[in-house]
Amino acid sequence: MPHPLFSPEVRMMLEENDSQGMAAFVENLHPATVAESLDDLTPQQIWTFLRTAPIQQQALVFEYFAHEKQEELALGTGREDMAKLIEKMSHDDRVDLLRRLSPAVSEALIRLVDEADRRDIAMLVKYPEGTAGGVMTTDYAWLPEGISVGEALERLRLQAPNTETLYYIYVLDIDRHLLGIVSLRDLILAQRQTLLRDLMETDTYTVKADDDREEVAQMIARYDLLAIPVVDADNRLIGIVTHDDVVDVLVEAATEDAERMGAVVPIGENYMEANFFTVWRSRVVWLSLLFVAELFTFTALEHFEDAIKAVTVLGLFIPLCISTGGNSGSQAATLITRALALRQVTNRQWWKVLRKELLMGLVLGLSLGVIGYVRASLTHETTLRSDEVREHPFEVELPTGTELKKTPAGKVILPPGLVQQIGLTTRRESQVELPPGTEPKIIQRNGKTIAEFPAKSTYSASQIDRWTLAIIVSCAVAAICLLGT
């Protein structure tokens, strides 16, 4: 995305062919700002701009371009410039670039660099991308153990222009075995006559070239290191992994973890640049599995359809129960996925995780069950009632001497315990709303008092009391929370 402040100025300098202005712009601003300002230019225009600055500065700016823009520049007309720039790039970054290019283009560029850089590139490119060797650089400062601090500082002044980092200086023997490490701070504060062997730290953390890069990143983060040496089987130093490369690794790992927690197979590339089919495939797999799992909810609701019809108020709490299961499951998945990513949990600890989550699901379920119980117990009486319009006349058997009473709204009140014509006994007080202009007919039959109600009467009754509803809801929420977890 073009820089809102500098991009217009960049275009003006190109139009005026202001070489001095372009050189000052590249050299005086931060390389990241320069790269952002040049981002919307064509490869030819970018090369025109970069050629005005020293090659070292060009390399710094180039490393801040997006990968896609780097590939455009490498494939453009500036291959000789690109070869010179590759020689000045940090060793790990130039290998990453050459890996992204087609083999033909990479080979053409490598032939243009000098012999020493070709050997270095060939050595680094042989390591797989997901390993420590794939992200390490061979650009580091080293010194022998037998020299003094004063001599070490003089040598470092010569090494510094071509070294990526000077935070740590690695002490090696003649066969490049790692003997120890000296920090630049300790070197500056030490007496000039002190020998490096007396100053160096011999208890060092190292990794192998084939170690997983995420494990290397976690080691650097755990021990607060700025870089970590990479050694071979004989403890010979072959490179270092710096903290800036670790940041990139951690960002990629965190992105993959976030995608997995969202039930998405990691895309592994820029969202806007990713192929449509790749994004579809990464999302449809888990989405289909989750959809199939949700079909069990449909099956359960279908099985209890009659019960829900009879007690309609239960339907109001179905979304609550479903969301509770989903939320508790999402919480558990997020915590466990992140713990796996940080190596806080291993596959061998599955039983401990299962036991802990079962207990957690039970306690969470009870906690939410209490809330559900309180809310269900506050359900209004009118919500608990279900209304049914009777299409045909119906009868109700009344106890001897019972008089039917009406509510202020004119509804007939039926006390609990009455037997209806269909054989049901009303367990709770119910009400009947009569069609306009009609009244129930009281008759005697076989020594029993019968109340006849006309067709189109609306029968209203509570199929469940609020306390029973509260118990059912709280138990359901607790169980679903446990299962979701």
C-alpha positions as a printed Julia matrix, in Angstrom:
485×3 Matrix{Float64}:
   0.0     0.0     0.0
   1.49    3.4    -0.97
   2.68    5.76    1.75
   0.11    8.57    2.17
   2.77   11.25    2.76
   5.82   10.31    0.69
   4.4     8.51   -2.37
   3.39   11.77   -4.17
   6.87   13.19   -3.48
   8.46   10.02   -4.86
   6.51   10.33   -8.12
   7.48   13.98   -8.44
  11.19   13.14   -8.07
  10.85   10.46  -10.75
   9.13   12.87  -13.14
  11.83   15.49  -12.58
  14.63   12.88  -12.66
  15.93   14.33   -9.39
  18.82   11.93   -8.7
  20.12   13.84   -5.69
  16.65   13.97   -4.12
  16.12   10.26   -4.73
  19.5     9.38   -3.22
  18.81   11.53   -0.15
  15.36    9.99    0.21
  16.71    6.41    0.18
  19.66    7.13    2.48
  18.01    9.35    5.1
  14.69    7.62    5.73
  14.17    4.25    7.41
  14.35    1.41    4.84
  10.81    0.29    5.78
   9.44    3.77    5.03
  11.3     3.88    1.71
   9.93    0.46    0.7
   6.39    1.51    1.59
   6.73    4.72   -0.41
   7.95    2.87   -3.51
   5.46    0.03   -3.25
   3.0     1.26   -5.92
   5.71    1.92   -8.56
   6.6    -0.39  -11.42
   9.76   -2.54  -11.11
  11.57   -0.28  -13.6
  10.71    2.84  -11.59
  11.82    1.2    -8.35
  15.18    0.22   -9.85
  15.6     3.76  -11.17
  15.04    5.04   -7.65
  17.24    2.48   -5.88
  20.24    2.87   -8.25
  20.82    6.37   -6.89
  21.81    4.97   -3.48
  24.77    2.8    -2.38
  24.29   -0.93   -2.9
  24.29   -1.6     0.86
  21.36    0.77    1.33
  19.58   -0.79   -1.65
  19.82   -4.19    0.04
  18.35   -2.84    3.29
  15.38   -1.3     1.45
  14.82   -4.41   -0.67
  14.42   -6.62    2.4
  11.39   -4.57    3.51
   9.43   -5.1     0.29
   6.63   -7.66    0.36
   7.62  -11.06   -1.01
   5.51  -10.56   -4.13
   7.2    -7.22   -4.89
  10.66   -8.76   -4.35
   9.84  -11.43   -6.92
   8.66   -8.78   -9.4
  11.92   -6.88   -8.99
  14.0   -10.03   -9.39
  12.11  -11.02  -12.56
  12.3    -7.53  -14.04
  14.99   -5.87  -16.13
  17.41   -5.34  -13.27
  19.01   -8.77  -12.99
  22.57   -7.43  -12.85
  21.5    -4.97  -10.17
  19.7    -7.82   -8.43
  22.84   -9.96   -8.42
  24.86   -7.16   -6.8
  22.08   -6.59   -4.31
  21.95  -10.3    -3.4
  25.62  -10.12   -2.43
  24.78   -7.4     0.11
  21.55   -8.88    1.49
  21.53  -10.73    4.79
  22.39  -14.35    4.11
  19.12  -15.89    5.29
  16.93  -13.34    3.48
  18.62  -13.86    0.12
  18.18  -17.64    0.41
  14.47  -17.13    1.18
  14.17  -14.96   -1.93
  15.92  -17.46   -4.2
  13.7   -20.26   -2.91
  10.58  -18.33   -3.92
  11.82  -17.7    -7.46
  11.6   -20.23  -10.25
  14.65  -22.52  -10.57
  15.64  -20.94  -13.91
  15.61  -17.39  -12.51
  17.41  -18.43   -9.31
  20.12  -20.2   -11.28
  20.58  -17.17  -13.56
  20.97  -14.85  -10.56
  23.33  -17.17   -8.68
  25.66  -17.3   -11.69
  26.04  -13.51  -11.45
  27.23  -13.43   -7.81
  30.8   -14.09   -6.71
  32.16  -17.52   -5.78
  32.1   -17.04   -2.0
  28.46  -15.98   -1.99
  27.55  -18.89   -4.29
  29.08  -21.35   -1.84
  27.26  -19.73    1.08
  23.92  -19.84   -0.75
  24.46  -23.49   -1.73
  25.22  -24.39    1.89
  22.11  -22.66    3.3
  19.66  -23.72    0.63
  20.2   -27.42    1.36
  18.42  -27.13    4.73
  14.61  -27.58    4.75
  12.55  -24.43    5.34
  10.97  -25.64    8.58
  14.29  -26.2    10.35
  16.81  -24.04   12.18
  19.11  -24.34    9.16
  16.36  -22.91    6.98
  16.25  -19.63    8.94
  19.86  -19.28   10.1
  22.45  -16.89    8.74
  26.19  -17.45    8.35
  26.78  -13.73    8.82
  28.15  -13.53   12.38
  31.17  -12.21   14.29
  33.72  -14.66   15.65
  37.11  -14.48   17.34
  39.81  -16.92   18.59
  40.11  -17.54   22.32
  43.75  -16.53   22.8
  43.53  -12.82   21.98
  43.03   -9.92   24.39
  39.97   -7.69   24.63
  41.87   -4.81   23.01
  42.8    -6.91   19.98
  39.26   -8.33   19.84
  37.79   -4.84   19.57
  40.18   -3.98   16.74
  39.18   -7.12   14.83
  35.48   -6.45   15.4
  35.84   -3.03   13.78
  36.92   -4.82   10.62
  34.16   -7.45   10.81
  31.31   -5.1    11.76
  30.46   -3.7     8.26
  29.76   -7.22    6.94
  28.14   -8.71   10.04
  24.39   -8.88   10.59
  24.56   -8.7    14.38
  27.22   -7.84   16.93
  25.23   -8.55   20.07
  27.15  -11.78   20.61
  30.69  -12.66   19.54
  31.36  -16.38   19.13
  34.71  -17.76   20.3
  35.97  -20.57   18.04
  39.06  -22.74   17.8
  41.01  -23.37   14.61
  38.54  -26.06   13.5
  35.57  -23.73   14.2
  34.4   -25.65   17.27
  32.27  -23.41   19.49
  34.16  -22.72   22.71
  32.03  -19.96   24.18
  30.23  -16.68   23.7
  31.09  -13.1    24.68
  28.49  -10.35   24.65
  29.46   -7.0    23.21
  28.58   -5.35   26.54
  31.01   -7.57   28.46
  33.69   -6.95   25.86
  33.38   -3.16   26.12
  33.39   -3.15   29.94
  36.34   -5.57   30.33
  39.98   -4.59   30.79
  41.88   -4.42   27.47
  44.49   -6.93   28.66
  41.9    -9.6    29.6
  41.98  -12.69   27.38
  38.78  -13.84   25.71
  39.11  -17.34   27.21
  38.81  -15.74   30.66
  35.87  -13.57   29.66
  33.74  -15.89   27.54
  30.67  -17.78   28.75
  31.16  -21.49   28.13
  27.74  -22.66   29.29
  25.86  -21.82   26.09
  22.57  -22.8    24.52
  22.87  -24.31   21.05
  20.6   -25.96   18.48
  21.14  -28.35   15.59
  20.53  -27.41   11.97
  17.7   -29.94   11.63
  15.85  -28.8    14.79
  12.31  -27.54   14.23
  12.34  -23.77   13.8
   9.37  -23.27   16.16
  11.27  -25.06   18.93
  14.26  -22.8    18.23
  12.02  -19.73   18.41
  10.59  -20.88   21.73
  14.08  -21.47   23.11
  15.17  -17.94   22.16
  12.01  -16.53   23.77
  12.36  -18.7    26.9
  15.96  -17.66   27.62
  15.62  -14.04   26.37
  18.35  -14.47   23.77
  19.11  -12.13   20.87
  20.57  -14.99   18.82
  21.33  -18.66   19.23
  24.21  -20.6    17.61
  23.55  -23.5    15.25
  26.13  -26.29   15.47
  26.73  -29.61   13.7
  27.2   -33.03   15.29
  30.82  -32.15   16.19
  29.84  -28.84   17.84
  31.26  -26.79   14.96
  29.5   -23.47   14.45
  27.69  -23.36   11.1
  25.4   -20.34   11.65
  23.14  -18.42   14.02
  19.42  -17.77   14.26
  18.67  -14.14   15.15
  15.73  -12.73   17.05
  14.31  -10.89   14.02
  13.98  -14.19   12.14
  12.36  -15.71   15.24
   9.69  -12.99   15.21
   8.73  -14.03   11.67
   8.56  -17.68   12.74
   6.39  -16.88   15.77
   4.03  -14.74   13.68
   3.58  -17.58   11.19
   3.05  -20.1    13.98
   0.54  -17.85   15.77
  -1.32  -17.34   12.48
  -1.55  -21.09   11.93
  -2.74  -21.64   15.51
  -5.4   -18.94   15.18
  -6.63  -20.51   11.93
  -6.79  -23.95   13.53
  -8.7   -22.56   16.53
 -11.21  -21.14   14.06
 -11.61  -24.59   12.43
  -9.65  -23.55    9.33
  -6.83  -25.57    7.79
  -3.82  -23.16    7.69
  -3.67  -21.35    4.35
   0.07  -20.71    4.59
   0.1   -17.53    2.51
  -1.28  -14.0     2.23
  -5.09  -14.06    2.36
  -5.52  -11.63   -0.54
  -2.97  -13.5    -2.68
  -4.21  -17.0    -1.85
  -5.93  -19.0    -4.57
  -9.72  -19.08   -4.22
  -9.77  -22.9    -4.34
  -7.07  -23.07   -1.64
  -9.13  -20.91    0.74
 -12.28  -22.91   -0.06
 -10.54  -26.21    0.62
  -9.04  -24.98    3.89
 -12.47  -23.93    5.19
 -14.85  -26.54    3.79
 -13.28  -29.58    5.49
 -13.87  -28.57    9.1
 -17.03  -26.67    8.24
 -18.5   -29.87    6.78
 -17.51  -31.89    9.83
 -19.05  -29.31   12.17
 -22.2   -29.23   10.04
 -22.52  -33.01   10.28
 -22.06  -32.76   14.05
 -24.81  -30.13   14.23
 -27.16  -32.56   12.46
 -27.22  -34.55   15.7
 -28.9   -31.51   17.27
 -31.57  -31.7    14.56
 -32.05  -35.42   15.28
 -32.42  -34.76   19.02
 -34.98  -31.98   18.46
 -36.9   -34.22   16.06
 -37.0   -36.98   18.69
 -38.4   -34.65   21.36
 -40.75  -32.78   19.02
 -43.9   -33.95   20.84
 -42.5   -32.98   24.25
 -41.58  -29.52   22.96
 -45.06  -29.09   21.48
 -46.62  -30.08   24.78
 -44.39  -27.77   26.8
 -43.72  -24.93   24.4
 -41.78  -22.89   26.93
 -38.91  -25.39   26.63
 -38.36  -24.18   23.07
 -37.37  -20.77   24.4
 -34.35  -22.27   26.16
 -33.09  -24.37   23.2
 -30.89  -21.56   21.71
 -29.45  -20.96   25.19
 -28.45  -24.6    25.56
 -27.0   -24.84   22.03
 -24.9   -21.69   22.41
 -23.65  -22.84   25.81
 -22.31  -26.07   24.33
 -20.65  -24.2    21.45
 -19.09  -21.55   23.67
 -17.7   -24.05   26.18
 -16.31  -26.18   23.36
 -14.66  -23.14   21.73
 -13.05  -22.17   25.04
 -11.64  -25.65   25.57
 -10.4   -25.9    21.96
  -8.7   -22.49   22.17
  -6.93  -23.25   25.44
  -5.74  -26.72   24.42
  -4.67  -25.67   20.91
  -2.62  -22.79   22.3
  -1.11  -25.0    25.01
  -0.07  -27.52   22.34
   1.47  -24.74   20.24
   3.5   -23.48   23.21
   4.56  -27.04   24.12
   2.81  -26.68   27.48
   0.95  -29.9    26.71
   2.19  -32.99   24.85
   0.27  -35.81   23.19
   1.29  -38.15   26.0
  -0.57  -36.0    28.52
  -3.97  -36.52   26.87
  -5.35  -38.36   29.89
  -4.44  -35.49   32.26
  -5.98  -32.99   29.86
  -9.14  -35.07   29.51
  -9.47  -35.48   33.28
  -8.92  -31.77   33.9
 -11.4   -30.71   31.2
 -14.05  -33.16   32.44
 -13.78  -31.68   35.91
 -13.72  -28.16   34.48
 -16.77  -28.9    32.31
 -18.64  -30.23   35.34
 -17.86  -27.18   37.49
 -18.62  -24.76   34.66
 -21.85  -26.62   33.95
 -22.93  -26.35   37.58
 -22.06  -22.64   37.61
 -24.1   -21.93   34.49
 -26.81  -24.28   35.71
 -27.32  -22.08   38.76
 -27.75  -19.04   36.52
 -30.15  -20.97   34.3
 -32.13  -22.1    37.35
 -32.54  -18.51   38.59
 -33.63  -17.26   35.16
 -36.08  -20.11   34.54
 -37.62  -19.66   37.98
 -38.44  -16.04   37.07
 -40.44  -17.07   33.99
 -43.85  -15.36   33.98
 -46.94  -17.51   34.48
 -48.41  -16.47   31.14
 -45.27  -17.71   29.37
 -45.68  -21.12   30.99
 -49.2   -21.51   29.58
 -49.88  -23.14   26.23
 -53.06  -22.25   24.32
 -54.94  -24.77   22.21
 -58.03  -24.03   20.13
 -60.38  -27.02   20.36
 -62.05  -27.6    16.99
 -64.74  -29.83   18.52
 -66.86  -29.57   21.67
 -65.32  -31.16   24.75
 -66.5   -32.12   28.22
 -65.02  -31.8    31.68
 -66.2   -33.84   34.69
 -66.81  -31.6    37.72
 -66.88  -32.63   41.37
 -70.37  -32.49   42.88
 -71.27  -28.98   43.97
 -68.47  -27.3    41.98
 -69.29  -23.93   40.53
 -67.29  -22.63   37.59
 -65.73  -19.25   38.14
 -64.42  -16.72   35.63
 -61.44  -14.42   35.46
 -61.95  -10.65   35.05
 -61.26  -11.24   31.33
 -64.21  -13.65   31.14
 -62.25  -16.89   30.94
 -63.68  -19.94   32.72
 -61.38  -21.23   35.46
 -60.99  -25.02   35.76
 -59.53  -26.13   39.11
 -56.83  -28.86   39.22
 -57.86  -32.53   39.22
 -60.69  -32.37   36.66
 -61.1   -35.22   34.15
 -61.53  -34.15   30.53
 -63.42  -36.09   27.89
 -60.22  -37.3    26.3
 -59.19  -38.94   29.57
 -56.61  -36.38   30.73
 -56.63  -35.15   34.3
 -55.73  -31.48   34.73
 -52.88  -31.34   37.23
 -52.88  -27.55   37.44
 -55.39  -24.79   37.19
 -56.42  -24.17   33.58
 -58.63  -21.71   31.78
 -61.07  -21.84   28.86
 -61.83  -18.85   26.67
 -65.28  -19.29   25.14
 -66.34  -18.13   21.67
 -68.31  -14.87   21.83
 -71.94  -15.3    22.95
 -71.5   -18.83   24.32
 -71.49  -20.35   27.8
 -70.57  -23.8    29.14
 -73.54  -26.17   29.53
 -73.83  -28.0    32.87
 -75.59  -31.4    32.69
 -76.02  -34.45   34.91
 -75.03  -37.86   33.53
 -74.91  -41.1    35.5
 -74.81  -39.16   38.74
 -71.86  -37.03   37.54
 -71.76  -33.3    36.84
 -70.48  -32.59   33.34
 -69.5   -29.21   31.86
 -69.84  -29.09   28.07
 -67.74  -26.51   26.21
 -68.54  -25.52   22.62
 -66.25  -25.91   19.62
 -63.66  -23.19   18.96
 -63.05  -22.78   22.69
 -59.42  -21.95   23.59
 -58.01  -24.22   26.27
 -55.11  -22.67   28.21
 -53.07  -24.64   30.74
 -49.62  -24.71   32.34
 -47.94  -27.98   31.43
 -45.13  -27.3    33.87
 -44.56  -25.09   36.9
 -41.7   -22.64   37.08
 -39.7   -24.61   39.63
 -39.82  -27.81   37.6
 -38.85  -25.79   34.53
 -35.93  -24.27   36.45
 -34.64  -27.71   37.42
 -34.93  -29.04   33.85
 -33.18  -26.01   32.35
 -30.34  -26.0    34.89
 -29.68  -29.72   34.43
 -29.77  -29.39   30.64
 -27.35  -26.43   30.67
 -24.97  -28.24   33.02
 -24.99  -31.41   30.91
 -24.53  -29.59   27.6
 -21.71  -27.46   29.01
 -19.95  -30.64   30.17
 -20.39  -32.32   26.78
 -19.29  -29.17   24.92
 -16.12  -28.96   26.96
